[in-house]
Amino acid sequence: MPYSFFYIEANCFCLIVFAFILFKDVRGVDRQEWHHYFDRVLVLQMLYFFFDSLWILFKEDILPFGSVFDNAIDAVLFILASLTAFSWYVYSEVLHGRAVYGMRGMMLRGIPAFCSCALALAGFVMHVGYMTPEGPRPQMHVSVFYALMIALPFCYVIITAVNGVRYALRKESFMDRPQHLIIGFYPFIVLLSTILQIIWLMLPILCYGCTIAMLFVYINSLDGLISQDPLTGLNNRNELKRFLLNSQHLSSAEKQTYILMVDVNKFKMINDQYGHPEGDRALRRVADTLKLACNATGARHFIARYGGDEFIVVARSASEEEIRALCESVHSLLAERNATAQCRYDLGVSIGYARLGNGIDAIRTCIAEADAALYKQKKARTSAASEKSAT
C-alpha cells in the first residue's frame, strides 16, 4: 500500500506540473504553429500519468476489477506512449521549420505509431498480458507483442535525434543550436527513464524523467521567446548585444569580424500600398534570404533583426572581398525569391558594412560606421534612380 500511494503521488505531482505548463502555453500571447503540437504532447503525457496511476491501483488489487481491466490499462499506456512519440516527432519537425505534411503525409509518417497501437489492441483482444504477478510485485512479461510495441515507436526517437543534430549543425542562429539539440535528445531522456522504470517497476522513474526533461524544454523555449524575434525567427536586438559582447575575441590574424547593416528599401511604401500583412511577408522573405546567403558561405554567421526593417549580420571573414561577395549574394538571392513568389513590388535591400575593431566603444563605433555606409548606399541608389527617371 505505501508503494502505491507513493507511486500515485509522484504521478499526480508530475501531472500538475504538466498542467501548469499547458496553462501557461495556452494563455501565451504570441502563439505560433508549433505551440499547438507542443500542447498535444503535454495532453498525451498528462493522460499517461493519469492511466499510470490507475495501473498501479489495478496491479496492487486496490481496485480489484480483474485481469480484463489490467490488460486494458496496459494497452492504453502503450497506445499513449506511441502517440506521444509520434506527436513529439511532428512537433520537432515543425520547430525545425519543416512544413506540416497534410493528412496524407501525417498518415504515412504515423504508420509505426499506428502499428504499435494496433498491436496493443490486438494484445488486449487476445488476452496477451504485459505483466505477470510473479513474486510480491508484478514483473514485466517479455513477449513478441511487447518487443514490437517498443521497437516501432523507437524509430521516432532515432529520427528526432538525428534531425536535431543535423539542424543544430546547419543552423546559423546563435540560439538555435542548443534548442535543436534539446528537442532531439528529449526522447532519449524519456527512453532512459522508461528502461529504468522497467528495471525498477514499482518506482515512478518515468514520470519524473519526463517532467524534468519537459521542464528543461519549456525553460529553453522561454529563453527562445526572450532572445528571438517572433516574426522572422531571427535573433532579436538583446541577443545581438549579448553575442557581440561575447564575440569581440573572435577577430584574429586569419579572420576579422564584420558587421553588416541591412535595410529594406521602400518598406513604408510596401506597408502603405499593400498592407501590413504583406509587409510582414516581405520581412520574412528578407530574413530567409539572409539565412540562405549566409548558409551558402559555409560559415556560421550571426543574423539578427535590429528593429523595424533593419537587420544585422555579424560575419567572420578572411578578406573584405568575401563580405562584398556575401552582399552580392543577398541581392541576387532576394531577386530570385521575389520572382518565385511573383512579388508585386520591387523588394530590395541596401547593405552597409564595417570591420569590428578593438576597444570599449568598438561595437558602437562599428555599428555607426556600418549604418553610415548603408545610408550612403541608399543615397547613391536614390540619386541613380532619379537620374534614370529624368532621362
Buried (B, 14 or more C-beta within 10 A) or exposed (E): EEEBEBBBEBBBBBBEBBBEBBEEBEEEEEBEEBBEBBBBBBBBBBBBBBBBBBBBBBBBEEBEEEEEBBBBBBBBBBBBBBBBBBBBBBBBBBBBEEEEBEEEEEEEBBEBBBBBBBBBBEBBEEEBBBBEBEEEEBEEBEEEBBEBBBEBBBBBBEBBBEBBBEBBEEBBBBBBBEBBBBBBBBBBBBBBBBEBBBEEBBBBBBBBBBBBBBEBBBEBBEBBEEBBBBBBBBBBBEBBEBBBEEBBEBBEEEBBBBBBBBBBBBBEEBBEEBEEEBBEBBBBBBBBBBBBBBBEBEBBBBBBBBEEBBBBBBBBBEEEEBBEBBBEBBBEBBBEBBEEEEBEEEBBBBBBBBBBBEEEEBBEBBBBBBBEBBEEBBEEEEEEEEEEEEE
